[in-house]
Amino acid sequence: MITSGNLFAGSETRRAEEVIATLLATPDLKIERIVSHGQASPPGFWYDQAWGEWVVLLSGTATLRFEKEAAPRDLRPGDFVHIPAHARHRVDATDPDGATVWLAVHHR
């Protein structure tokens, strides 16, 4: 089946929660579009995923923190990060004034 769409469609609509849309899913790969409007990880929460994740910031800004790094990483459009499986990380901040649009590729 052929599918298509636009990564920015509807991204400017502000919501109280992040919006995660699965664009493609197979047993070993999942591609998601994530739209944030100022959301961040809850205090004390760390992602600890069983799969790797490659993420690129398409618009907005974000701050990622990795448990084993002394300083957070500030991301701007075009910045990408590969997060190995079980690399504990969190989102410290996303742009409070506009849409932060991420493209996330999860792989086994």
Phi, psi and chi 1 to 4 in degrees:
 res  aa     phi    psi   chi1   chi2   chi3   chi4
   1 MET       -  132.7  179.9  159.2  124.3      -
   2 ILE   -91.7  129.5  -62.5  172.1      -      -
   3 THR  -125.4  156.5   60.1      -      -      -
   4 SER  -154.2  169.3   64.5      -      -      -
   5 GLY   178.1 -165.9      -      -      -      -
   6 ASN  -130.1  126.4 -175.7  -68.6      -      -
   7 LEU   -64.1  -21.8  -69.1  172.9      -      -
   8 PHE  -101.5   -5.3  -61.1  105.5      -      -
   9 ALA   -58.8  123.9      -      -      -      -
  10 GLY    76.0    2.8      -      -      -      -
  11 SER   -71.7  -21.8   64.1      -      -      -
  12 GLU   -80.4  -11.4  -69.4  -58.1  -38.1      -
  13 THR   -73.6  112.7  -57.2      -      -      -
  14 ARG   -73.9  132.1 -177.9  174.0  -66.4  -82.9
  15 ARG  -129.3  157.5  -66.6 -167.7  168.9   83.8
  16 ALA   -69.9  -27.3      -      -      -      -
  17 GLU  -117.4  155.7  -59.2  -68.5  -34.4      -
  18 GLU   -60.0  149.2  -92.0 -173.8  -26.1      -
  19 VAL  -111.9  120.6  176.0      -      -      -
  20 ILE  -116.2  122.3  -58.9  172.1      -      -
  21 ALA  -120.0  126.0      -      -      -      -
  22 THR   -80.2  121.3  -60.8      -      -      -
  23 LEU   -93.5  -30.8  -55.1  176.8      -      -
  24 LEU  -156.2  137.3  175.4   70.1      -      -
  25 ALA  -142.2  131.2      -      -      -      -
  26 THR  -132.8  174.3   71.8      -      -      -
  27 PRO   -59.8  -27.1  -28.2   36.8      -      -
  28 ASP  -114.8    0.9  -64.6  -41.6      -      -
  29 LEU  -149.2  138.3 -179.9   79.2      -      -
  30 LYS  -139.9  130.9 -179.3  167.0   62.3  168.4
  31 ILE  -114.5  127.9  -58.9  174.0      -      -
  32 GLU  -126.9  148.7  -64.2  175.9  -32.5      -
  33 ARG  -105.3  128.7  178.3 -169.3   80.2  155.7
  34 ILE  -119.4  129.9  -56.0  165.8      -      -
  35 VAL  -118.1  122.7  179.5      -      -      -
  36 SER  -118.3  146.9  -49.8      -      -      -
  37 HIS  -132.4   72.8  -74.4   95.4      -      -
  38 GLY    87.5    0.2      -      -      -      -
  39 GLN   -72.7  154.3  -73.2   89.9    1.0      -
  40 ALA  -147.5  167.5      -      -      -      -
  41 SER   -65.8  145.6  -60.7      -      -      -
  42 PRO   -61.1  152.2  -19.6   30.0      -      -
  43 PRO   -54.0  132.3  -24.1   32.9      -      -
  44 GLY    80.2   -5.0      -      -      -      -
  45 PHE   -88.1  136.9  174.5   82.5      -      -
  46 TRP  -130.0  131.4  -66.3   89.3      -      -
  47 TYR   -71.1  138.4  -70.8   98.6      -      -
  48 ASP  -142.5   82.7 -175.1   -6.9      -      -
  49 GLN   -90.1  146.2  -58.0  166.8  157.3      -
  50 ALA   -81.6   -2.9      -      -      -      -
  51 TRP  -125.8  161.0   54.1   84.4      -      -
  52 GLY   -78.6  158.0      -      -      -      -
  53 GLU  -141.8  129.1  178.8  179.0    3.8      -
  54 TRP  -109.9  125.9 -179.1   87.5      -      -
  55 VAL  -129.7  140.1   63.2      -      -      -
  56 VAL  -126.6  138.6   60.7      -      -      -
  57 LEU   -89.5  120.1 -163.5   69.6      -      -
  58 LEU   -92.4  -34.3  -59.0  176.1      -      -
  59 SER  -154.1  161.2   68.8      -      -      -
  60 GLY    81.7 -160.2      -      -      -      -
  61 THR  -137.5  158.8   59.6      -      -      -
  62 ALA  -156.4  155.2      -      -      -      -
  63 THR  -124.3  119.8  -57.2      -      -      -
  64 LEU  -105.0  143.2  -74.9 -179.2      -      -
  65 ARG  -125.2  133.9 -179.4  175.5  -59.1  -86.6
  66 PHE  -109.4  135.6  -69.6   86.5      -      -
  67 GLU   -55.4  -35.5 -174.8  177.6   50.1      -
  68 LYS   -93.1    9.1  -67.0 -173.8  176.5 -175.0
  69 GLU  -114.4  142.1  -66.7 -176.7   -6.9      -
  70 ALA   -70.9  -34.9      -      -      -      -
  71 ALA  -119.8  149.1      -      -      -      -
  72 PRO   -72.2  163.9   25.4  -31.4      -      -
  73 ARG  -107.9  120.2  -65.1  178.7 -176.3 -138.7
  74 ASP   -88.1  125.9  -67.8  -36.7      -      -
  75 LEU  -110.9  141.9  -57.2  179.3      -      -
  76 ARG  -123.9  167.1  -56.2  -78.1  179.1 -105.9
  77 PRO   -52.4  132.3  -30.7   39.2      -      -
  78 GLY    97.3  -18.7      -      -      -      -
  79 ASP   -73.8  139.8  -69.6  -18.5      -      -
  80 PHE  -133.2  158.3   63.8   88.2      -      -
  81 VAL  -143.0  136.4  178.2      -      -      -
  82 HIS   -99.8  125.8  178.4 -105.8      -      -
  83 ILE  -111.0  107.9  -54.2  167.4      -      -
  84 PRO   -63.7  158.4  -17.8   29.7      -      -
  85 ALA   -53.8  138.2      -      -      -      -
  86 HIS    65.9   15.6  -61.1  -66.8      -      -
  87 ALA   -82.3  104.1      -      -      -      -
  88 ARG   -65.3  129.2  -72.4  170.9   49.8   99.0
  89 HIS  -150.7  165.7   63.1  -74.5      -      -
  90 ARG  -149.6  160.3   56.6  178.9  -77.9  109.0
  91 VAL   -98.5  111.8  177.8      -      -      -
  92 ASP   -77.0  -33.2  -83.0   -6.4      -      -
  93 ALA  -163.7  152.2      -      -      -      -
  94 THR  -131.2  165.1   59.9      -      -      -
  95 ASP   -56.2  118.4 -168.8  -23.1      -      -
  96 PRO   -78.4  -14.1   28.7  -33.6      -      -
  97 ASP  -104.1   -7.6  -61.0  -41.2      -      -
  98 GLY  -159.1 -177.0      -      -      -      -
  99 ALA   -78.3  131.4      -      -      -      -
 100 THR  -103.4  114.9  -62.9      -      -      -
 101 VAL  -111.0  123.6  180.0      -      -      -
 102 TRP  -112.0  149.2  -45.3   73.4      -      -
 103 LEU  -117.3  119.0 -175.2   66.3      -      -
 104 ALA  -116.1  130.2      -      -      -      -
 105 VAL  -115.7  111.6  179.2      -      -      -
 106 HIS   -96.9  135.2  -57.3  -89.6      -      -
 107 HIS  -140.9  153.3   59.4   89.5      -      -
 108 ARG   -97.0      -  -65.9 -165.5 -166.0  -80.2
